[in-house]
Amino acid sequence: MRRTNKPGCIAVALFALTITAPSLRAQASNSNVRPDWCKSLPRPQYKTLERVPSADPWFEVYKVAPGVFAIYEPHQFEEVISFLILGDKRAVLFDTGLGIGDIKRVVSALTSLPITVLNSHTHNDHVGDNWEFDEIYGMDTEFTRTNAKGSTADAQDELAPGSVCGPLPAGFDAKSYATRPFHITHVIHDGDTVDLGGRVLQIISTPGHTPDEICLLDQKNGLLFTGDNFYPGPIWLYRPETDLDAYVQSITRIAALAPQLHLLLPSHNVPVADPSQLPKLLTAIEKVRGEAVEPFAAGNGKVTYTVNGFIFLMAAPN
């Protein structure tokens, strides 16, 4: 991870605060024990950001750019970040988080504009509150359609021992917690645009982490919402749906955008990063794919590769 005193100009030194893989983080079976991963919270980078009130205490909300709010979930180990992006006539909610807190309540307090949900991808930690919204845009993939049916197992995994920092929200029923089904109202494809009025977002298909992973490009303002393609911390590339070759191609594509970008907005841990990290990320993953880096065992059939401050968590090679 990277740290600096200025949002959007984050140095490689911040990687010293990287979180460990979930298998290493789930240490505490007693809910009264504070897991090691959350002892370092709040992350110092948030002190540089403008915090605004949140209508639900499960979330922290930060204004990270004009008309852009980061909606952060610091109480669960994935530290998911969703983004509310405002135009003059409508708004996009880029991801809806874990579904543990009520993100619709938070969004409704921030804007009265009509909301369209777009997901960086449909892993359960990014679609948890999709069901609360009427307009949901989804990629035209079988992976997306399958995940729109919901999942109990994936949601329950988010509550594994040691995965939650502090109490769960009042009234939250952990035993019945599930990712609820949601209805995709509009199918999207690579290159499609969403006009919010005074702000246009372009959809960039970036398969690899999942088949339906996307970035959002706000070209006018130099913003790239990177989803799980890049974030400060170990990048997860180990699930069965991950395609490593496709991931390299996708990073190649977005790294080429770096010269025209002002800010990266990742979906985990810290909501702002410097665009110069993308070409460095490309070099790092190419070294891994070129077998120029030795893996280190991370347990549960996973390994980590560390290259120039970047960490990749992958399935152990056969």
Backbone hydrogen bonds in HBPLUS format (Angstrom, degrees):
<---DONOR---> <-ACCEPTOR-->    atom                        ^
c    i                          cat <-CA-CA->   ^        H-A-AA   ^      H-
h    n   atom  resd res      DA  || num        DHA   H-A  angle D-A-AA Bond
n    s   type  num  typ     dist DA aas  dist angle  dist       angle   num
A0003-ARG N   A0011-ALA O   2.99 MM   8  5.15 116.2  2.41 121.1 133.7     1
A0011-ALA N   A0003-ARG O   3.42 MM   8  5.15 156.5  2.48  97.6 102.1     2
A0009-CYS N   A0006-LYS O   3.21 MM   3  5.65 144.1  2.34 139.3 136.4     3
A0014-LEU N   A0011-ALA O   3.22 MM   3  6.17 170.1  2.23 126.3 128.2     4
A0015-PHE N   A0012-VAL O   3.02 MM   3  5.93 171.9  2.02 129.8 132.2     5
A0016-ALA N   A0013-ALA O   3.14 MM   3  6.07 171.0  2.14 126.0 128.0     6
A0017-LEU N   A0014-LEU O   2.99 MM   3  5.89 173.1  2.00 128.1 130.4     7
A0018-THR N   A0015-PHE O   3.13 MM   3  5.26 157.1  2.19 117.2 115.6     8
A0024-LEU N   A0021-ALA O   2.84 MM   3  5.39 142.5  1.98 116.7 127.5     9
A0025-ARG N   A0021-ALA O   3.10 MM   4  6.32 130.6  2.35 143.1 156.5    10
A0025-ARG N   A0022-PRO O   3.10 MM   3  4.88 133.5  2.33  92.3 105.5    11
A0026-ALA N   A0022-PRO O   3.07 MM   4  6.07 150.0  2.17 155.3 157.7    12
A0027-GLN N   A0025-ARG O   2.73 MM   2  5.53 128.0  2.00 115.2  98.5    13
A0033-VAL N   A0030-ASN O   2.93 MM   3  5.52 165.3  1.96 120.6 125.5    14
A0038-CYS N   A0035-PRO O   3.23 MM   3  5.87 139.6  2.40 112.7 121.6    15
A0039-LYS N   A0036-ASP O   3.11 MM   3  5.38 158.3  2.16 109.1 115.9    16
A0041-LEU N   A0038-CYS O   3.25 MM   3  5.24 161.9  2.28 101.4 106.7    17
A0046-TYR N   A0043-ARG O   3.13 MM   3  6.01 154.7  2.20 125.0 129.9    18
A0047-LYS N   A0044-PRO O   3.06 MM   3  5.63 154.4  2.13 115.6 122.8    19
A0048-THR N   A0045-GLN O   3.15 MM   3  5.77 157.9  2.20 113.8 119.8    20
A0049-LEU N   A0046-TYR O   3.12 MM   3  5.23 161.0  2.16 106.6 112.6    21
A0063-LYS N   A0050-GLU O   2.78 MM  13  5.38 159.5  1.82 163.2 165.7    22
A0052-VAL N   A0061-VAL O   2.93 MM   9  5.57 166.3  1.95 139.3 143.4    23
A0059-PHE N   A0056-ASP O   3.07 MM   3  5.96 160.0  2.12 127.7 131.7    24
A0060-GLU N   A0072-TYR O   2.90 MM  12  5.10 152.7  1.97 141.4 150.1    25
A0072-TYR N   A0060-GLU O   2.77 MM  12  5.10 161.9  1.81 170.7 166.0    26
A0062-TYR N   A0070-ALA O   2.94 MM   8  5.14 155.6  2.00 145.1 152.9    27
A0070-ALA N   A0062-TYR O   2.73 MM   8  5.14 160.8  1.76 157.8 162.0    28
A0064-VAL N   A0068-VAL O   3.07 MM   4  5.92 145.6  2.19 143.0 153.3    29
A0068-VAL N   A0065-ALA O   2.95 MM   3  5.10 152.3  2.03 141.3 133.5    30
A0086-LEU N   A0067-GLY O   2.81 MM  19  5.00 175.9  1.81 160.5 161.4    31
A0069-PHE N   A0084-LEU O   2.92 MM  15  5.09 162.0  1.95 148.0 154.0    32
A0084-LEU N   A0069-PHE O   2.89 MM  15  5.09 159.5  1.93 148.4 154.9    33
A0071-ILE N   A0082-SER O   2.69 MM  11  5.04 175.1  1.69 158.7 158.9    34
A0082-SER N   A0071-ILE O   2.96 MM  11  5.04 167.2  1.97 141.1 141.5    35
A0073-GLU N   A0080-VAL O   2.91 MM   7  5.39 149.3  2.00 162.2 169.4    36
A0165-CYS N   A0075-HIS O   2.70 MM  90  4.63 166.4  1.72 131.7 136.6    37
A0079-GLU N   A0076-GLN O   2.82 MM   3  5.72 165.9  1.84 137.0 141.8    38
A0077-PHE N   A0163-SER O   2.90 MM  86  5.20 155.0  1.96 150.7 155.2    39
A0269-ASN N   A0079-GLU O   2.92 MM 190  5.10 151.0  2.01 140.2 149.7    40
A0081-ILE N   A0267-SER O   2.95 MM 186  4.66 149.6  2.04 126.4 121.7    41
A0083-PHE N   A0094-PHE O   3.14 MM  11  5.02 162.0  2.18 128.8 134.2    42
A0094-PHE N   A0083-PHE O   2.70 MM  11  5.02 157.9  1.75 161.3 161.1    43
A0085-ILE N   A0092-VAL O   2.79 MM   7  5.15 171.2  1.80 161.9 165.0    44
A0092-VAL N   A0085-ILE O   2.93 MM   7  5.15 157.9  1.98 147.7 153.6    45
A0087-GLY N   A0090-ARG O   2.94 MM   3  5.45 141.6  2.09 153.6 164.7    46
A0088-ASP N   A0197-GLY O   2.58 MM 109  4.70 163.1  1.60 138.5 143.7    47
A0089-LYS N   A0196-LEU O   2.90 MM 107  5.71 162.6  1.93 155.3 158.0    48
A0090-ARG N   A0196-LEU O   3.20 MM 106  4.97 142.8  2.34 142.2 138.0    49
A0091-ALA N   A0114-PRO O   2.89 MM  23  6.10 154.5  1.96 172.7 173.8    50
A0116-THR N   A0091-ALA O   2.91 MM  25  6.27 152.3  1.98 149.6 158.4    51
A0093-LEU N   A0116-THR O   2.85 MM  23  6.14 157.6  1.90 148.0 153.8    52
A0118-LEU N   A0093-LEU O   3.03 MM  25  6.15 163.4  2.06 141.5 145.4    53
A0095-ASP N   A0118-LEU O   2.76 MM  23  6.03 137.9  1.94 154.3 162.5    54
A0096-THR N   A0126-HIS O   2.93 MM  30  5.48 168.9  1.94 131.3 133.9    55
A0128-GLY N   A0097-GLY O   2.63 MM  31  5.28 140.6  1.78 170.0 157.0    56
A0107-VAL N   A0103-ILE O   2.91 MM   4  6.16 166.9  1.93 156.2 158.8    57
A0108-SER N   A0104-LYS O   2.88 MM   4  5.95 162.5  1.91 149.7 154.7    58
A0109-ALA N   A0105-ARG O   3.29 MM   4  6.40 138.9  2.47 135.3 144.2    59
A0109-ALA N   A0106-VAL O   3.19 MM   3  5.35 131.6  2.44  97.9 110.3    60
A0110-LEU N   A0107-VAL O   2.97 MM   3  5.09 138.0  2.15 100.2 112.7    61
A0111-THR N   A0107-VAL O   3.04 MM   4  6.31 145.8  2.16 157.4 165.9    62
A0117-VAL N   A0135-GLU O   2.90 MM  18  6.22 174.8  1.90 156.0 157.4    63
A0137-TYR N   A0117-VAL O   2.85 MM  20  6.11 171.2  1.86 177.2 174.5    64
A0214-ILE N   A0120-SER O   2.79 MM  94  5.10 144.9  1.92 146.0 152.4    65
A0126-HIS N   A0123-HIS O   2.96 MM   3  5.78 164.7  1.98 130.6 133.8    66
A0127-VAL N   A0124-ASN O   3.40 MM   3  5.32 156.9  2.46 100.6 106.8    67
A0130-ASN N   A0127-VAL O   3.08 MM   3  5.18 170.2  2.09 113.7 115.8    68
A0132-GLU N   A0129-ASP O   3.11 MM   3  5.66 159.8  2.15 115.7 121.6    69
A0133-PHE N   A0130-ASN O   2.96 MM   3  5.75 172.8  1.96 131.4 133.6    70
A0185-THR N   A0136-ILE O   2.84 MM  49  5.38 142.4  1.98 141.9 154.3    71
A0186-HIS N   A0136-ILE O   3.34 MM  50  6.52 145.6  2.47 149.8 146.1    72
A0138-GLY N   A0186-HIS O   2.97 MM  48  6.40 155.8  2.03 157.9 165.7    73
A0188-ILE N   A0138-GLY O   2.87 MM  50  5.75 157.7  1.92 137.9 142.1    74
A0141-THR N   A0139-MET O   2.97 MM   2  5.70 134.5  2.18 103.2  90.1    75
A0145-ARG N   A0141-THR O   3.19 MM   4  6.55 163.4  2.22 148.2 152.0    76
A0146-THR N   A0142-GLU O   2.89 MM   4  6.05 156.1  1.95 150.8 157.1    77
A0147-ASN N   A0143-PHE O   3.07 MM   4  6.23 164.2  2.09 147.0 151.1    78
A0148-ALA N   A0144-THR O   2.98 MM   4  6.16 137.5  2.16 145.5 157.2    79
A0149-LYS N   A0146-THR O   3.12 MM   3  5.66 160.1  2.16 111.6 117.8    80
A0150-GLY N   A0147-ASN O   3.04 MM   3  5.55 166.1  2.06 115.1 119.6    81
A0182-PHE N   A0148-ALA O   2.93 MM  34  5.33 155.5  1.99 146.2 151.8    82
A0151-SER N   A0179-THR O   2.97 MM  28  5.07 140.5  2.13 126.5 138.4    83
A0179-THR N   A0151-SER O   2.81 MM  28  5.07 169.6  1.82 152.5 148.9    84
A0156-GLN N   A0152-THR O   2.92 MM   4  6.12 165.4  1.95 158.1 162.3    85
A0157-ASP N   A0153-ALA O   3.08 MM   4  6.31 144.8  2.21 146.1 155.0    86
A0158-GLU N   A0155-ALA O   2.92 MM   3  5.41 144.0  2.06 110.2 120.6    87
A0159-LEU N   A0156-GLN O   3.01 MM   3  5.44 159.3  2.05 112.2 118.9    88
A0160-ALA N   A0157-ASP O   3.29 MM   3  5.34 160.9  2.33 111.3 110.0    89
A0163-SER N   A0160-ALA O   2.94 MM   3  5.51 146.4  2.06 152.5 150.8    90
A0172-PHE N   A0169-PRO O   3.07 MM   3  5.48 161.8  2.10 132.6 134.0    91
A0176-SER N   A0173-ASP O   3.26 MM   3  5.68 134.4  2.49 106.6 117.1    92
A0177-TYR N   A0174-ALA O   3.28 MM   3  5.07 158.9  2.33  99.0 105.1    93
A0192-ASP N   A0189-HIS O   3.12 MM   3  5.76 166.3  2.14 137.5 139.7    94
A0191-GLY N   A0203-ILE O   2.79 MM  12  5.27 161.0  1.82 154.9 156.7    95
A0203-ILE N   A0192-ASP O   2.82 MM  11  5.43 170.9  1.83 168.4 169.8    96
A0194-VAL N   A0201-LEU O   2.78 MM   7  5.13 150.0  1.87 146.2 156.4    97
A0201-LEU N   A0194-VAL O   2.94 MM   7  5.13 167.7  1.96 143.3 146.2    98
A0196-LEU N   A0199-ARG O   2.80 MM   3  5.29 167.1  1.82 169.3 169.0    99
A0202-GLN N   A0217-LEU O   2.90 MM  15  5.03 165.7  1.92 141.2 145.6   100
A0217-LEU N   A0202-GLN O   2.92 MM  15  5.03 164.3  1.95 145.5 150.8   101
A0204-ILE N   A0215-CYS O   3.00 MM  11  5.13 170.7  2.01 153.0 151.7   102
A0215-CYS N   A0204-ILE O   2.90 MM  11  5.13 154.5  1.97 144.9 153.4   103
A0206-THR N   A0213-GLU O   2.88 MM   7  5.31 163.5  1.91 137.8 139.6   104
A0208-GLY N   A0210-THR O   3.03 MM   2  5.07 154.0  2.10 123.0 131.1   105
A0243-ASP N   A0208-GLY O   2.78 MM  35  4.59 154.9  1.85 132.1 140.2   106
A0216-LEU N   A0225-PHE O   3.10 MM   9  5.00 152.7  2.18 133.1 141.6   107
A0225-PHE N   A0216-LEU O   2.85 MM   9  5.00 163.6  1.87 154.0 156.8   108
A0218-ASP N   A0223-LEU O   2.86 MM   5  4.99 172.0  1.87 153.5 155.9   109
A0222-GLY N   A0218-ASP O   2.93 MM   4  5.91 111.2  2.41 142.3 160.9   110
A0223-LEU N   A0218-ASP O   3.05 MM   5  4.99 162.3  2.08 140.6 140.6   111
A0222-GLY N   A0219-GLN O   3.21 MM   3  4.94 151.7  2.29  95.8 104.3   112
A0262-HIS N   A0222-GLY O   2.58 MM  40  4.67 169.7  1.59 128.7 132.5   113
A0263-LEU N   A0222-GLY O   3.05 MM  41  6.43 153.6  2.12 165.2 164.2   114
A0224-LEU N   A0263-LEU O   3.10 MM  39  6.53 152.2  2.18 157.9 166.1   115
A0265-LEU N   A0224-LEU O   2.88 MM  41  6.11 153.4  1.95 152.0 150.5   116
A0226-THR N   A0265-LEU O   3.14 MM  39  5.96 139.5  2.32 114.8 126.7   117
A0229-ASN N   A0226-THR O   3.08 MM   3  5.69 156.8  2.14 146.2 146.8   118
A0267-SER N   A0227-GLY O   3.35 MM  40  4.88 155.4  2.42 137.1 130.2   119
A0235-ILE N   A0311-ILE O   2.84 MM  76  6.22 166.7  1.86 152.5 150.3   120
A0313-LEU N   A0235-ILE O   2.90 MM  78  5.90 170.0  1.91 145.1 148.1   121
A0237-LEU N   A0313-LEU O   2.77 MM  76  5.75 166.7  1.79 167.7 167.6   122
A0242-THR N   A0239-ARG O   2.99 MM   3  5.46 163.3  2.02 118.8 124.2   123
A0247-TYR N   A0243-ASP O   2.92 MM   4  6.20 147.6  2.03 147.0 157.3   124
A0248-VAL N   A0244-LEU O   3.05 MM   4  6.35 157.5  2.10 149.6 153.5   125
A0249-GLN N   A0245-ASP O   3.15 MM   4  6.47 159.4  2.20 146.9 152.2   126
A0250-SER N   A0246-ALA O   2.89 MM   4  6.15 152.3  1.97 147.8 155.7   127
A0251-ILE N   A0247-TYR O   2.88 MM   4  6.16 161.0  1.92 156.1 160.6   128
A0252-THR N   A0248-VAL O   2.92 MM   4  6.09 153.2  1.99 146.2 154.1   129
A0253-ARG N   A0249-GLN O   3.08 MM   4  6.33 149.1  2.18 139.7 147.4   130
A0254-ILE N   A0250-SER O   3.04 MM   4  6.42 162.9  2.07 154.6 157.4   131
A0255-ALA N   A0251-ILE O   2.80 MM   4  5.76 151.3  1.88 147.9 156.1   132
A0257-LEU N   A0254-ILE O   3.00 MM   3  5.21 148.7  2.10 103.0 112.8   133
A0258-ALA N   A0255-ALA O   3.13 MM   3  5.40 158.4  2.18 108.8 115.3   134
A0260-GLN N   A0257-LEU O   2.95 MM   3  5.78 148.8  2.05 130.1 138.1   135
A0261-LEU N   A0258-ALA O   3.09 MM   3  5.22 168.3  2.11 114.6 118.0   136
A0264-LEU N   A0273-ALA O   2.93 MM   9  4.96 165.1  1.95 154.2 151.2   137
A0273-ALA N   A0264-LEU O   3.00 MM   9  4.96 136.9  2.19 137.2 138.0   138
A0270-VAL N   A0268-HIS O   2.82 MM   2  5.95 134.5  2.02 114.6 100.2   139
A0277-GLN N   A0274-ASP O   3.03 MM   3  5.94 169.7  2.04 128.0 131.2   140
A0278-LEU N   A0275-PRO O   3.06 MM   3  5.84 160.0  2.10 122.9 127.0   141
A0281-LEU N   A0277-GLN O   2.79 MM   4  5.98 148.1  1.89 148.9 158.5   142
A0282-LEU N   A0278-LEU O   2.97 MM   4  6.25 156.3  2.02 152.9 158.8   143
A0283-THR N   A0279-PRO O   3.07 MM   4  6.36 160.7  2.11 146.1 150.3   144
A0284-ALA N   A0280-LYS O   3.00 MM   4  6.24 155.9  2.06 145.2 151.9   145
A0285-ILE N   A0281-LEU O   2.94 MM   4  6.21 167.0  1.96 159.4 161.2   146
A0286-GLU N   A0282-LEU O   2.98 MM   4  6.07 153.9  2.05 149.7 157.2   147
A0287-LYS N   A0283-THR O   3.12 MM   4  6.32 145.7  2.24 141.0 149.3   148
A0288-VAL N   A0284-ALA O   3.15 MM   4  6.51 151.9  2.23 144.9 152.5   149
A0289-ARG N   A0285-ILE O   2.93 MM   4  6.17 165.4  1.95 150.5 154.0   150
A0290-GLY N   A0286-GLU O   2.87 MM   4  5.92 133.6  2.09 135.5 148.1   151
A0292-ALA N   A0287-LYS O   2.93 MM   5  5.24 167.5  1.95 166.5 162.3   152
A0291-GLU N   A0288-VAL O   3.02 MM   3  5.18 157.9  2.07 110.2 113.3   153
A0296-PHE N   A0304-THR O   2.91 MM   8  5.24 149.5  2.00 143.6 153.6   154
A0304-THR N   A0296-PHE O   2.80 MM   8  5.24 154.1  1.86 145.4 153.4   155
A0298-ALA N   A0302-LYS O   2.85 MM   4  5.24 166.5  1.87 139.6 134.9   156
A0302-LYS N   A0299-GLY O   3.07 MM   3  5.52 146.4  2.19 112.2 121.5   157
A0316-ALA N   A0301-GLY O   2.84 MM  15  5.44 166.0  1.86 139.3 136.4   158
A0303-VAL N   A0314-MET O   2.78 MM  11  5.43 157.3  1.83 153.6 159.8   159
A0314-MET N   A0303-VAL O   2.88 MM  11  5.43 164.3  1.90 161.2 165.5   160
A0305-TYR N   A0312-PHE O   2.96 MM   7  5.19 148.9  2.05 142.5 152.4   161
A0312-PHE N   A0305-TYR O   2.91 MM   7  5.19 156.8  1.96 147.7 155.4   162
A0307-VAL N   A0310-PHE O   2.85 MM   3  5.20 158.2  1.90 148.9 155.9   163
A0310-PHE N   A0307-VAL O   2.85 MM   3  5.20 167.8  1.87 126.3 127.4   164
